[in-house]
Amino acid sequence: MLSSHTPRAAALRRRVSAASIAAALAASPYAVHAQDAKPPVAEDAATLDSIQVAGSWLGTGLQDSVKTFAGARTVLDATQIRATGATSIGDVMRRIPGVQSTDNSGSAGSAVSLSIGVRGLTGRYSPRSTVLLDGIPMAFAPYGQPQLSVAPVTLNNIESIDVVRGGGAVRYGPQNVGGIINFNTRAIPTTPDLSGDVTVRENAYGKGGGSNQQYSTFLGATMANGLGLALLYSGMTGTDWRRGSDEKVNDVALKFRYPVSPTAEVYGKLSYYDVKSRTPGGLTVAQYDADPFQNTRPTDFWNGHRKAADVGYINTLSDDSEVEVRVYDNESFRSSTLINTAGTQLAVQPRNYKVFGVEPRFTQRFELGPTTNDVTVGYRYLRERGDDGSYNISTASGKVTAPTRFDNSTDANAAYVDDRIAIGKWRITPGVRFEHIDSDRVDTTLNQQYSSLNNKLLPSLNISYLLTRDLTLFTDYGTSFGPVQNIQLNSQSATNPLKPELARTAELGARWQGPQLHAELTVFKMRFDNQILQVPGIQPPTFQNIGATHHKGLESAIDYQFADQSALRGLDLYANFTYTKAIQESGTTSGLDVPFYSRRTDTAGAKYQLGLWTFNLSSTHQSGQFSDTANTVQETPDARVGRIPGFRLWNAQVSWQIPAWKGSSIDAGVNNLTDKRFYTRNVDGNAGRMVGAPRTTYVQFRVAI
């Protein structure tokens, strides 16, 4: 998995050239501004990117070179995240090319879930992407149930977001067809003195009468003996913009690292997360017209928690070799309580999960003729155990029906090897991963067992060419897959042998990163075969390998910061634009758009820094969407289907650095400046229109310690 540490004693990393570090800090064209990068000192492009023996070459994002990465990739650091003024991770993700936040679930608009779609893939609970937290799978069951109906992460504890939309499929999985998204928590300070900060933010919604408070604390230091510790806490209380949308979130973690030798380090994290969120659900057209912020389902709510621990060991054995081992264990619970359409009963669905994982890897550097090779061999074992149940409660009598329960188990083994080859200005990385997945699902009520055994070989090839000091050309081809999930195993039979979903993706692009101008252009093409879809009109629910979709498009981003010698110094202009055509290729809806995805999205903005003041003005836009596979245009009265109009939002922010208190600031802003009314559509049992956030004002105080 992706590393989330910086070994103090790693001698090999100290040998990385200054040119490589400068290139690494020049991250994505939108994410990292020109003032964060210095022009490389090297004279030719071939020396811009020293091949790092560190086996996790995606690394912590800013420490490994995005500039020469052979694929579409964006890194947002803490400064850029704060500049968005976002209230949630979903808001931030909308700023990244090729990524859309869909909010078409029963928990849409709340802090409990995370719904991200990449390049036209379904976004409901982010099932098609490998989503990681400090390199550890975030999903409660990464193979059996990769959906993030509860996402154990909060924005204030995040230091950077690393999104790889292509070029990283070999090492990381499953569900990497929709890219790899790694959320990095705040790093342990390297200074011996205790340092940190306290942040308090108030969000007030102009309609619906809601407001909430977000607060966070960070404390850390590295002692004289090398032991580094950091305490992270982030929480939220209050309501969102819908009435009766009360939420409470707690997210706490203790990070540590300790050098056990001049070249080796132990690191890790203990964490706990809990959430309870009341979810108002969808509205009919008439209800929305009467009051789009009302709550017709005051009994609905989601809740969950997660206890997790991970520990890693890394040792740079020599100038040419490195070994790393990561072990992680987590225990999770989530439940939903949702009323039926008739209002006669509550459906309760509790689910429990236990996940254990271990991943050793070894990297060896060697010279072969004119090439320098960094070969990494790794293995990952992941063990999932859990159960999902359901029962109903009568709203009239309180009577509880007999519960049903399924016990689920998955043992997944993945072995991978890749070789990062440097030859002149070329960076070539061939690789392959083999997955062996053994899954079982037992109906404890009927005493029936469903099993699935899948083996899949996934090759990949990534190539970049350092044409000039500032310009990198890249291309890549990879295969990705999604395994058969727990609930789908019920359909497994001799006549219906479900196979893992398989996708093939190709990219071609260019990335320019100079002192003032950062720009990127990528074209992509993806064919997604063997999609597992539910067969309509059959009860109990039945799944088959009947889905196929074809995705192609263009992603672009540009960022220009005026030089210090310019009359416009302090001004930074940025924009991105994405066009995605995602078409169904199966059944009666062949040739139509996939639902809940906009063909065109864009972001544009300007940041101006004047002394201690920083001003931001930005806009995000998405075109219309269809809410069903049939691409129904005319909306039904119950608002379950119908075209969803596109919308553009404007946001403004001002920040003041307190001069007498270094690292402290006051931020204020307005999101949805014009109070644009927009909505999405929920397709769950509580279907209907879901109004988006109205004009929202906020003020934030950050005090450094």
C-alpha positions as CSV (number, residue, x, y, z in Angstrom):
1,M,0.0,0.0,0.0
2,L,1.0,3.6,-0.3
3,S,3.5,4.8,2.3
4,S,2.5,7.5,4.7
5,H,5.7,8.2,6.5
6,T,9.1,9.9,6.1
7,P,11.9,7.8,7.6
8,R,14.3,10.1,9.3
9,A,17.1,7.6,9.3
10,A,16.6,6.3,5.7
11,A,20.1,6.8,4.4
12,L,19.1,6.0,0.9
13,R,16.5,8.7,0.7
14,R,19.1,11.2,1.8
15,R,21.0,10.3,-1.4
16,V,18.1,11.5,-3.6
17,S,19.5,14.4,-5.6
18,A,18.4,18.0,-5.1
19,A,17.1,17.9,-8.6
20,S,14.8,15.0,-7.7
21,I,13.5,16.7,-4.7
22,A,12.7,19.9,-6.6
23,A,10.9,17.9,-9.2
24,A,8.9,16.1,-6.5
25,L,7.7,19.3,-5.0
26,A,6.4,20.5,-8.4
27,A,3.3,18.4,-8.1
28,S,0.2,18.5,-10.3
29,P,-0.6,21.5,-12.4
30,Y,-3.7,22.5,-10.4
31,A,-2.6,21.3,-7.0
32,V,0.8,22.9,-6.3
33,H,1.6,26.4,-7.2
34,A,4.8,27.7,-8.7
35,Q,6.1,29.2,-5.4
36,D,6.3,25.7,-4.0
37,A,8.8,24.5,-6.6
38,K,12.3,25.7,-7.5
39,P,13.8,25.3,-11.0
40,P,15.9,22.1,-11.2
41,V,19.6,22.7,-11.0
42,A,20.3,20.0,-13.5
43,E,21.2,20.9,-17.1
44,D,19.3,18.2,-18.9
45,A,16.0,16.5,-18.5
46,A,17.6,13.1,-17.9
47,T,18.7,14.2,-14.4
48,L,15.4,15.7,-13.3
49,D,14.1,12.5,-11.8
50,S,16.5,10.3,-9.9
51,I,15.1,6.8,-9.6
52,Q,14.2,6.3,-6.0
53,V,14.8,2.9,-4.4
54,A,11.9,3.5,-2.1
55,G,9.6,0.8,-3.4
56,S,6.3,2.8,-2.9
57,W,6.9,5.2,-5.8
58,L,3.6,6.8,-5.3
59,G,4.8,7.5,-1.8
60,T,3.3,10.3,0.2
61,G,2.5,12.3,-2.9
62,L,4.6,15.4,-2.6
63,Q,7.8,13.4,-1.9
64,D,7.8,11.5,-5.1
65,S,7.9,13.1,-8.5
66,V,4.5,13.9,-9.9
67,K,6.3,15.8,-12.6
68,T,7.6,12.7,-14.3
69,F,4.8,10.3,-13.3
70,A,3.6,8.2,-16.2
71,G,-0.1,8.8,-15.8
72,A,-2.8,11.3,-14.9
73,R,-2.3,12.3,-11.3
74,T,-3.3,15.2,-9.1
75,V,-2.0,16.0,-5.6
76,L,-3.7,18.6,-3.3
77,D,-1.8,19.7,-0.3
78,A,-3.2,21.3,2.9
79,T,-2.8,24.8,1.5
80,Q,-4.9,24.1,-1.6
81,I,-7.5,22.1,0.4
82,R,-8.0,25.1,2.7
83,A,-8.2,27.5,-0.2
84,T,-11.2,25.7,-1.6
85,G,-13.3,26.6,1.5
86,A,-14.8,23.2,1.3
87,T,-16.9,21.8,4.2
88,S,-16.4,18.2,3.2
89,I,-14.0,15.9,1.3
90,G,-16.6,15.5,-1.5
91,D,-16.5,19.3,-2.1
92,V,-12.7,19.1,-2.5
93,M,-12.8,16.2,-4.9
94,R,-15.0,18.2,-7.3
95,R,-12.0,20.3,-8.0
96,I,-10.0,17.4,-9.4
97,P,-10.2,16.7,-13.2
98,G,-12.0,13.5,-14.1
99,V,-13.6,13.2,-10.6
100,Q,-17.2,13.8,-9.7
101,S,-19.0,13.6,-6.4
102,T,-22.4,12.1,-7.2
103,D,-24.5,12.2,-3.9
104,N,-27.2,9.9,-5.2
105,S,-27.5,7.7,-2.1
106,G,-29.7,7.6,0.9
107,S,-27.0,9.3,2.9
108,A,-26.3,12.0,0.3
109,G,-25.3,15.4,1.7
110,S,-24.2,14.0,5.0
111,A,-20.8,13.4,6.6
112,V,-21.3,9.7,6.9
113,S,-20.5,8.5,3.4
114,L,-18.2,9.3,0.4
115,S,-19.4,9.0,-3.1
116,I,-16.8,9.5,-5.8
117,G,-17.0,8.6,-9.5
118,V,-14.0,8.7,-11.8
119,R,-14.2,9.0,-15.6
120,G,-17.9,8.0,-15.8
121,L,-17.8,5.1,-13.4
122,T,-20.6,4.8,-10.9
123,G,-19.9,7.0,-7.9
124,R,-22.5,5.8,-5.3
125,Y,-20.3,5.0,-2.3
126,S,-17.2,5.0,-4.4
127,P,-17.2,1.3,-5.4
128,R,-14.9,1.5,-8.4
129,S,-11.9,3.2,-6.9
130,T,-9.2,2.0,-4.5
131,V,-9.6,4.4,-1.7
132,L,-6.8,4.5,0.9
133,L,-6.1,6.3,4.2
134,D,-2.4,6.5,4.8
135,G,-2.0,3.7,2.3
136,I,-4.5,1.4,4.2
137,P,-7.8,0.4,2.5
138,M,-10.5,2.6,3.7
139,A,-13.5,0.4,2.9
140,F,-14.8,-1.7,5.7
141,A,-14.4,-4.8,3.4
142,P,-12.2,-3.9,0.5
143,Y,-13.1,-7.1,-1.5
144,G,-16.5,-8.1,-0.1
145,Q,-18.1,-4.7,0.2
146,P,-15.9,-1.8,-1.2
147,Q,-18.6,0.7,-0.9
148,L,-18.0,3.7,1.4
149,S,-21.5,4.0,2.9
150,V,-19.5,5.0,6.0
151,A,-16.2,6.7,5.2
152,P,-13.9,6.8,8.3
153,V,-12.2,10.1,7.5
154,T,-12.6,13.8,8.2
155,L,-11.3,16.7,6.2
156,N,-9.5,18.5,9.1
157,N,-7.2,15.5,9.7
158,I,-6.1,15.4,6.1
159,E,-2.8,16.9,5.0
160,S,-2.9,15.9,1.3
161,I,-5.0,14.0,-1.2
162,D,-3.2,12.0,-3.9
163,V,-5.4,11.0,-6.9
164,V,-4.0,8.6,-9.5
165,R,-6.5,8.3,-12.3
166,G,-4.2,5.9,-14.3
167,G,-0.7,4.4,-14.2
168,G,-0.8,2.8,-10.8
169,A,-2.8,-0.3,-11.2
170,V,-0.2,-3.0,-10.7
171,R,0.5,-2.6,-7.0
172,Y,-2.8,-1.3,-5.7
173,G,-6.2,-2.9,-5.6
174,P,-8.8,-4.2,-5.8
175,Q,-11.3,-1.9,-7.5
176,N,-8.6,0.2,-9.1
177,V,-10.5,0.6,-12.4
178,G,-11.6,4.0,-11.0
179,G,-8.1,5.0,-10.0
180,I,-6.3,5.2,-6.7
181,I,-7.2,7.8,-4.1
182,N,-5.0,8.2,-1.0
183,F,-5.8,10.5,1.8
184,N,-2.7,11.3,3.9
185,T,-3.2,12.3,7.5
186,R,-1.1,15.1,9.0
187,A,2.6,14.3,9.4
188,I,4.5,14.0,12.7
189,P,6.5,17.2,13.3
190,T,10.3,16.7,13.2
191,T,11.1,19.4,15.8
192,P,11.7,18.5,19.5
193,D,9.4,21.2,20.8
194,L,5.7,20.4,21.1
195,S,3.9,22.1,18.2
196,G,0.4,22.0,16.7
197,D,-2.7,24.0,16.2
198,V,-6.4,24.3,17.1
199,T,-9.0,25.0,14.5
200,V,-12.7,26.0,15.0
201,R,-15.1,26.6,12.1
202,E,-18.7,27.6,12.0
203,N,-20.8,26.9,8.9
204,A,-24.2,28.7,8.5
205,Y,-26.7,27.7,5.8
206,G,-28.8,30.5,4.4
207,K,-31.8,28.2,3.9
208,G,-33.1,25.3,6.0
209,G,-32.0,26.9,9.2
210,G,-29.0,24.7,9.7
211,S,-25.6,25.3,11.1
212,N,-22.7,23.1,12.3
213,Q,-19.4,23.4,14.0
214,Q,-16.2,21.7,12.9
215,Y,-13.2,21.6,15.3
216,S,-9.8,20.0,15.3
217,T,-6.7,19.7,17.3
218,F,-3.2,18.6,16.3
219,L,-0.2,18.1,18.7
220,G,3.1,16.5,18.0
221,A,6.9,16.4,18.4
222,T,10.0,14.3,17.8
223,M,12.0,13.7,21.0
224,A,15.8,13.6,21.3
225,N,15.8,9.8,21.1
226,G,14.1,9.9,17.7
227,L,10.6,8.9,18.9
228,G,8.0,11.0,17.1
229,L,4.4,11.3,18.2
230,A,1.4,13.1,17.0
231,L,-2.2,13.3,18.2
232,L,-4.9,14.2,15.7
233,Y,-8.6,14.9,16.5
234,S,-11.3,16.2,14.3
235,G,-15.0,16.5,15.1
236,M,-18.3,17.9,14.0
237,T,-21.7,18.7,15.6
238,G,-24.8,20.4,14.4
239,T,-27.0,20.1,11.3
240,D,-26.7,20.5,7.6
241,W,-29.0,22.5,5.3
242,R,-31.9,20.0,5.5
243,R,-34.2,20.2,8.6
244,G,-33.6,17.4,11.0
245,S,-30.2,16.5,9.5
246,D,-28.3,16.3,12.8
247,E,-24.8,14.9,12.7
248,K,-22.1,14.1,15.1
249,V,-18.6,12.9,14.1
250,N,-15.4,12.0,16.1
251,D,-12.1,11.2,14.4
252,V,-9.1,10.6,16.6
253,A,-5.6,9.1,15.8
254,L,-2.3,8.7,17.5
255,K,0.7,8.4,15.1
256,F,4.2,7.3,16.0
257,R,7.6,6.6,14.5
258,Y,10.9,5.5,16.0
259,P,14.3,4.9,14.3
260,V,15.5,1.4,15.5
261,S,18.8,1.8,13.7
262,P,20.6,4.3,11.5
263,T,18.8,3.0,8.4
264,A,15.6,1.5,9.8
265,E,12.4,2.8,11.3
266,V,9.1,1.6,12.9
267,Y,6.0,3.7,12.3
268,G,2.3,3.3,12.7
269,K,-1.1,4.7,13.8
270,L,-3.9,3.9,16.2
271,S,-7.3,5.4,15.3
272,Y,-10.9,5.5,16.2
273,Y,-13.8,7.0,14.2
274,D,-17.6,7.2,14.9
275,V,-20.5,8.9,13.3
276,K,-24.2,9.3,13.6
277,S,-26.1,11.2,10.9
278,R,-29.8,11.8,10.3
279,T,-30.6,11.6,6.6
280,P,-33.7,13.4,5.4
281,G,-34.0,11.5,2.0
282,G,-35.5,12.4,-1.3
283,L,-38.6,14.6,-2.1
284,T,-41.3,14.3,-4.7
285,V,-41.6,17.2,-7.2
286,A,-44.5,18.7,-5.2
287,Q,-42.7,18.4,-1.9
288,Y,-39.6,20.0,-3.4
289,D,-41.5,22.9,-4.9
290,A,-43.2,23.5,-1.6
291,D,-40.0,23.4,0.4
292,P,-36.8,21.8,-0.9
293,F,-35.2,21.9,2.6
294,Q,-37.9,20.0,4.4
295,N,-37.5,16.5,6.0
296,T,-40.3,14.0,5.3
297,R,-38.3,11.1,6.9
298,P,-37.3,12.2,10.4
299,T,-36.8,8.6,11.6
300,D,-34.0,7.8,9.1
301,F,-30.4,7.7,10.2
302,W,-27.0,6.0,9.7
303,N,-24.4,5.3,12.3
304,G,-21.1,3.5,12.5
305,H,-17.6,3.3,14.0
306,R,-14.2,1.9,13.3
307,K,-11.2,0.9,15.5
308,A,-8.0,0.5,13.5
309,A,-4.3,-0.1,14.1
310,D,-1.4,-0.3,11.6
311,V,2.4,-0.7,12.0
312,G,5.2,-0.7,9.5
313,Y,8.9,-1.4,9.4
314,I,11.2,0.1,6.7
315,N,14.9,-0.5,6.3
316,T,17.2,0.8,3.6
317,L,19.5,-2.1,3.7
318,S,22.1,-0.5,1.4
319,D,22.4,2.2,-1.2
320,D,20.7,-0.2,-3.6
321,S,18.1,-2.1,-1.6
322,E,15.1,-1.5,0.7
323,V,12.6,-3.6,2.5
324,E,9.3,-2.6,4.0
325,V,6.6,-4.6,5.9
326,R,3.1,-3.2,6.8
327,V,0.5,-4.9,9.0
328,Y,-2.9,-3.5,9.7
329,D,-6.1,-4.7,11.6
330,N,-9.4,-3.0,11.9
331,E,-12.9,-3.7,13.3
332,S,-15.9,-1.8,11.9
333,F,-19.6,-1.5,12.3
334,R,-22.3,0.3,10.3
335,S,-26.0,0.4,10.4
336,S,-28.9,2.1,8.6
337,T,-32.4,2.7,9.8
338,L,-34.8,3.7,6.9
339,I,-38.5,4.0,6.8
340,N,-40.4,2.4,3.9
341,T,-42.5,4.5,1.4
342,A,-45.8,3.6,3.1
343,G,-44.4,4.7,6.4
344,T,-45.4,1.4,8.1
345,Q,-42.1,0.0,9.1
346,L,-38.4,0.8,9.6
347,A,-35.8,-1.4,7.9
348,V,-32.7,-1.8,10.0
349,Q,-29.5,-3.2,8.4
350,P,-26.6,-3.7,10.9
351,R,-23.3,-4.9,9.5
352,N,-20.0,-6.0,11.2
353,Y,-16.6,-6.3,9.6
354,K,-13.1,-7.4,10.6
355,V,-10.1,-7.0,8.3
356,F,-6.5,-8.1,8.7
357,G,-3.8,-7.3,6.2
358,V,-0.1,-7.8,5.8
359,E,2.2,-6.6,2.9
360,P,5.9,-7.1,2.7
361,R,7.9,-5.7,-0.3
362,F,11.5,-5.6,-1.4
363,T,13.2,-3.2,-3.8
364,Q,16.5,-3.8,-5.5
365,R,18.4,-1.4,-7.7
366,F,20.9,-2.6,-10.3
367,E,22.6,-1.4,-13.5
368,L,22.0,-3.4,-16.7
369,G,23.9,-1.9,-19.6
370,P,22.7,1.7,-20.1
371,T,19.7,1.2,-17.8
372,T,19.1,1.7,-14.1
373,N,16.5,-0.7,-12.7
374,D,14.4,-0.5,-9.5
375,V,12.7,-3.9,-9.3
376,T,10.1,-4.2,-6.6
377,V,8.6,-7.5,-5.5
378,G,5.6,-7.5,-3.1
379,Y,2.9,-9.7,-1.6
380,R,-0.3,-8.7,0.1
381,Y,-2.6,-10.9,2.1
382,L,-6.0,-9.6,3.2
383,R,-8.4,-11.5,5.4
384,E,-12.1,-10.3,5.7
385,R,-14.7,-11.6,8.1
386,G,-18.1,-10.1,8.7
387,D,-21.8,-10.4,8.8
388,D,-24.7,-8.4,7.4
389,G,-28.2,-8.7,8.8
390,S,-31.6,-7.1,8.5
391,Y,-34.9,-6.8,10.4
392,N,-38.0,-4.6,10.3
393,I,-39.7,-2.7,13.1
394,S,-43.4,-1.8,12.8
395,T,-44.0,1.9,13.3
396,A,-47.5,1.2,14.7
397,S,-46.8,-1.5,17.3
398,G,-43.0,-1.5,17.6
399,K,-43.0,-5.2,16.8
400,V,-39.7,-6.6,15.5
401,T,-39.6,-9.2,12.7
402,A,-37.3,-12.2,12.8
403,P,-33.8,-11.1,11.7
404,T,-31.9,-12.6,8.8
405,R,-28.1,-12.8,8.7
406,F,-25.4,-13.7,6.3
407,D,-21.8,-14.5,7.4
408,N,-19.1,-13.5,4.9
409,S,-15.5,-14.4,4.5
410,T,-12.8,-13.6,2.0
411,D,-9.1,-14.5,1.8
412,A,-7.3,-12.6,-0.9
413,N,-3.7,-13.0,-1.9
414,A,-2.0,-10.6,-4.3
415,A,1.6,-10.9,-5.6
416,Y,3.1,-8.2,-7.8
417,V,6.4,-7.2,-9.4
418,D,7.4,-4.1,-11.4
419,D,10.6,-2.7,-12.8
420,R,11.1,1.1,-12.9
421,I,13.7,1.5,-15.7
422,A,15.6,4.7,-16.4
423,I,17.4,4.9,-19.7
424,G,18.4,8.4,-20.7
425,K,15.2,10.6,-20.7
426,W,12.9,7.5,-20.6
427,R,11.2,6.2,-17.6
428,I,9.6,2.8,-18.3
429,T,7.7,0.7,-15.8
430,P,6.4,-2.7,-16.8
431,G,4.6,-4.7,-14.1
432,V,2.1,-7.4,-13.3
433,R,-0.1,-8.4,-10.3
434,F,-1.7,-11.7,-9.7
435,E,-4.9,-11.9,-7.5
436,H,-6.2,-15.1,-5.9
437,I,-9.6,-14.5,-4.2
438,D,-11.5,-17.1,-2.2
439,S,-14.9,-15.9,-1.0
440,D,-17.8,-17.6,0.9
441,R,-21.2,-16.3,2.0
442,V,-23.5,-18.3,4.3
443,D,-27.2,-17.7,4.8
444,T,-27.5,-18.6,8.5
445,T,-31.3,-18.6,8.2
446,L,-31.6,-21.1,5.4
447,N,-28.3,-22.8,6.0
448,Q,-27.1,-22.2,2.4
449,Q,-23.6,-21.4,1.3
450,Y,-22.4,-19.5,-1.8
451,S,-18.7,-19.6,-2.9
452,S,-16.5,-18.0,-5.4
453,L,-12.9,-18.6,-6.4
454,N,-11.2,-16.2,-8.7
455,N,-7.7,-15.8,-10.2
456,K,-6.7,-12.9,-12.2
457,L,-3.5,-11.8,-13.9
458,L,-3.3,-8.0,-14.3
459,P,-0.4,-6.6,-16.5
460,S,0.5,-2.9,-16.8
461,L,3.0,-0.7,-18.7
462,N,3.8,2.9,-17.9
463,I,6.1,5.1,-20.0
464,S,7.2,8.7,-19.5
465,Y,9.7,10.7,-21.6
466,L,11.4,13.8,-20.2
467,L,11.4,15.9,-23.4
468,T,12.7,19.0,-21.7
469,R,13.4,20.3,-18.3
470,D,9.7,21.4,-18.0
471,L,7.8,19.0,-20.3
472,T,7.1,15.3,-19.7
473,L,5.2,13.1,-22.1
474,F,3.5,10.0,-20.8
475,T,1.4,7.0,-21.8
476,D,0.2,3.9,-20.0
477,Y,-1.9,0.8,-20.4
478,G,-3.3,-1.2,-17.6
479,T,-5.8,-3.8,-16.6
480,S,-8.0,-3.5,-13.5
481,F,-10.7,-5.6,-11.9
482,G,-13.4,-5.7,-9.4
483,P,-14.1,-9.0,-7.5
484,V,-17.4,-10.6,-6.9
485,Q,-18.9,-8.9,-3.8
486,N,-20.7,-10.4,-0.8
487,I,-24.3,-9.7,-1.7
488,Q,-23.6,-10.8,-5.3
489,L,-22.5,-14.3,-4.2
490,N,-26.1,-15.3,-3.6
491,S,-26.5,-15.4,-7.4
492,Q,-23.5,-17.7,-7.9
493,S,-24.4,-21.1,-9.4
494,A,-23.2,-23.6,-12.0
495,T,-25.3,-21.9,-14.7
496,N,-24.4,-18.4,-13.5
497,P,-20.6,-18.5,-12.6
498,L,-20.0,-14.8,-11.8
499,K,-16.6,-13.5,-13.0
500,P,-14.7,-10.5,-11.7
501,E,-15.3,-7.3,-13.5
502,L,-12.5,-6.4,-15.9
503,A,-11.4,-3.1,-17.3
504,R,-8.7,-2.0,-19.7
505,T,-7.5,1.5,-19.6
506,A,-5.1,3.5,-21.9
507,E,-3.8,7.1,-21.4
508,L,-1.8,9.5,-23.4
509,G,-0.8,12.9,-22.0
510,A,1.7,15.7,-21.5
511,R,2.6,17.6,-18.4
512,W,4.4,21.0,-18.3
513,Q,5.8,22.3,-15.0
514,G,7.8,25.5,-15.2
515,P,8.5,28.3,-12.7
516,Q,5.2,30.0,-13.4
517,L,3.2,27.7,-15.6
518,H,1.9,24.3,-14.7
519,A,-0.3,22.5,-17.3
520,E,-1.5,19.0,-18.1
521,L,-3.5,17.4,-20.9
522,T,-4.6,13.8,-20.9
523,V,-6.7,11.7,-23.2
524,F,-8.0,8.4,-22.0
525,K,-10.0,5.4,-23.2
526,M,-11.4,2.6,-21.0
527,R,-13.5,-0.5,-21.8
528,F,-15.2,-2.0,-18.8
529,D,-16.3,-5.6,-19.4
530,N,-18.1,-8.2,-17.3
531,Q,-19.8,-5.6,-15.1
532,I,-22.0,-7.3,-12.6
533,L,-25.5,-5.9,-12.7
534,Q,-28.7,-6.8,-11.0
535,V,-31.3,-8.4,-13.3
536,P,-34.4,-6.2,-13.2
537,G,-37.8,-7.7,-12.2
538,I,-36.4,-10.8,-10.5
539,Q,-36.8,-11.6,-6.8
540,P,-34.8,-12.4,-4.8
541,P,-32.2,-10.0,-6.3
542,T,-30.1,-11.8,-9.0
543,F,-26.8,-10.6,-10.4
544,Q,-25.2,-11.5,-13.8
545,N,-22.1,-10.6,-15.8
546,I,-24.2,-8.6,-18.3
547,G,-22.8,-5.1,-18.2
548,A,-20.3,-3.4,-20.5
549,T,-19.4,0.3,-20.8
550,H,-17.0,2.3,-23.0
551,H,-15.4,5.4,-21.5
552,K,-13.3,8.0,-23.3
553,G,-12.5,11.6,-22.8
554,L,-10.1,14.5,-22.2
555,E,-8.8,16.0,-18.9
556,S,-6.9,19.3,-18.8
557,A,-5.6,21.7,-16.2
558,I,-3.6,24.9,-16.2
559,D,-2.2,27.1,-13.4
560,Y,-0.3,30.3,-13.9
561,Q,1.3,32.3,-11.2
562,F,2.7,35.8,-12.1
563,A,6.4,36.3,-11.4
564,D,7.6,38.4,-8.5
565,Q,8.9,40.9,-11.0
566,S,5.5,41.3,-12.6
567,A,3.1,44.1,-11.9
568,L,0.6,41.3,-11.1
569,R,2.8,39.5,-8.6
570,G,0.8,37.6,-6.0
571,L,-1.9,36.7,-8.6
572,D,-2.5,33.0,-9.4
573,L,-5.0,32.0,-12.1
574,Y,-6.1,28.4,-12.6
575,A,-8.6,26.3,-14.5
576,N,-9.4,22.7,-15.5
577,F,-11.8,21.1,-17.9
578,T,-12.9,17.5,-18.3
579,Y,-15.0,15.9,-21.1
580,T,-16.1,12.4,-20.5
581,K,-18.2,10.2,-22.8
582,A,-19.3,7.1,-20.9
583,I,-21.6,4.9,-23.0
584,Q,-23.5,1.7,-22.1
585,E,-22.8,-1.2,-24.5
586,S,-25.2,-3.9,-23.2
587,G,-28.9,-4.7,-23.5
588,T,-31.7,-2.4,-24.5
589,T,-29.9,0.7,-23.3
590,S,-26.8,0.2,-25.5
591,G,-25.6,3.5,-26.9
592,L,-27.0,5.6,-24.0
593,D,-25.0,7.5,-21.4
594,V,-24.2,5.9,-18.0
595,P,-26.4,7.4,-15.3
596,F,-25.2,10.0,-12.8
597,Y,-22.3,11.4,-14.7
598,S,-21.8,14.7,-16.4
599,R,-20.1,14.8,-19.8
600,R,-18.5,18.3,-19.0
601,T,-17.1,19.6,-15.8
602,D,-14.8,22.6,-15.2
603,T,-13.3,24.7,-12.4
604,A,-11.9,28.2,-12.7
605,G,-10.5,30.5,-10.1
606,A,-8.1,33.2,-9.1
607,K,-6.1,33.6,-5.9
608,Y,-4.4,36.9,-5.0
609,Q,-2.0,37.3,-2.1
610,L,-1.2,40.8,-0.7
611,G,0.9,40.8,2.3
612,L,-0.9,39.0,5.1
613,W,-4.1,38.8,3.1
614,T,-5.2,36.2,0.6
615,F,-8.3,36.4,-1.6
616,N,-9.9,33.6,-3.5
617,L,-12.7,33.5,-6.1
618,S,-13.6,30.2,-7.8
619,S,-16.3,28.5,-9.7
620,T,-17.2,24.9,-10.4
621,H,-19.6,23.6,-13.1
622,Q,-21.1,20.3,-14.2
623,S,-23.4,19.7,-17.1
624,G,-26.7,17.8,-16.9
625,Q,-27.0,14.1,-16.0
626,F,-29.4,11.2,-16.5
627,S,-30.5,9.3,-13.4
628,D,-31.3,6.0,-15.0
629,T,-29.9,3.7,-17.7
630,A,-32.8,4.4,-20.0
631,N,-31.8,8.1,-20.0
632,T,-35.3,9.2,-19.1
633,V,-35.7,13.0,-19.8
634,Q,-39.2,13.7,-18.4
635,E,-39.3,13.7,-14.7
636,T,-41.8,11.5,-12.9
637,P,-44.0,13.1,-10.2
638,D,-42.3,11.1,-7.5
639,A,-38.9,12.4,-8.8
640,R,-37.4,8.9,-9.0
641,V,-36.2,9.4,-12.6
642,G,-35.7,12.3,-14.9
643,R,-32.8,14.4,-16.3
644,I,-30.9,16.3,-13.6
645,P,-30.1,19.9,-14.7
646,G,-26.5,21.1,-14.7
647,F,-25.3,23.9,-12.5
648,R,-22.5,26.4,-11.8
649,L,-21.5,27.5,-8.3
650,W,-19.3,30.4,-7.2
651,N,-17.3,30.6,-4.0
652,A,-15.3,33.4,-2.4
653,Q,-12.9,33.4,0.5
654,V,-10.6,35.8,2.4
655,S,-7.8,34.8,4.7
656,W,-5.7,36.9,7.1
657,Q,-2.5,35.6,8.7
658,I,-2.3,37.0,12.3
659,P,1.1,38.8,12.3
660,A,1.8,38.4,16.1
661,W,1.0,34.7,16.1
662,K,2.9,32.8,13.4
663,G,0.9,30.0,11.8
664,S,-2.4,31.4,13.0
665,S,-5.1,32.7,10.7
666,I,-8.7,33.8,10.4
667,D,-10.6,32.7,7.3
668,A,-14.1,33.7,6.1
669,G,-16.0,32.9,3.0
670,V,-19.2,32.3,1.2
671,N,-19.9,29.1,-0.8
672,N,-22.6,29.1,-3.5
673,L,-22.3,32.9,-3.6
674,T,-25.3,33.4,-5.8
675,D,-27.5,31.0,-3.8
676,K,-28.0,28.8,-6.8
677,R,-30.8,26.2,-6.3
678,F,-29.7,22.8,-7.6
679,Y,-30.4,19.2,-6.9
680,T,-29.4,15.6,-7.5
681,R,-31.6,12.5,-7.3
682,N,-31.5,9.7,-4.8
683,V,-32.1,6.2,-6.2
684,D,-32.5,4.3,-2.9
685,G,-35.7,3.3,-1.2
686,N,-36.0,6.9,-0.1
687,A,-35.8,8.2,-3.7
688,G,-36.5,11.7,-5.0
689,R,-34.9,15.1,-5.4
690,M,-32.1,16.0,-3.0
691,V,-31.4,19.7,-2.8
692,G,-27.8,20.9,-2.8
693,A,-26.3,23.2,-0.3
694,P,-27.7,26.8,-0.4
695,R,-25.6,29.9,0.1
696,T,-23.3,29.0,3.0
697,T,-21.2,31.4,5.1
698,Y,-18.4,30.3,7.3
699,V,-15.7,31.7,9.5
700,Q,-12.7,29.7,10.7
701,F,-10.1,30.5,13.4
702,R,-6.8,28.6,13.4
703,V,-4.4,29.1,16.3
704,A,-0.9,27.7,16.2
705,I,0.7,26.3,19.4
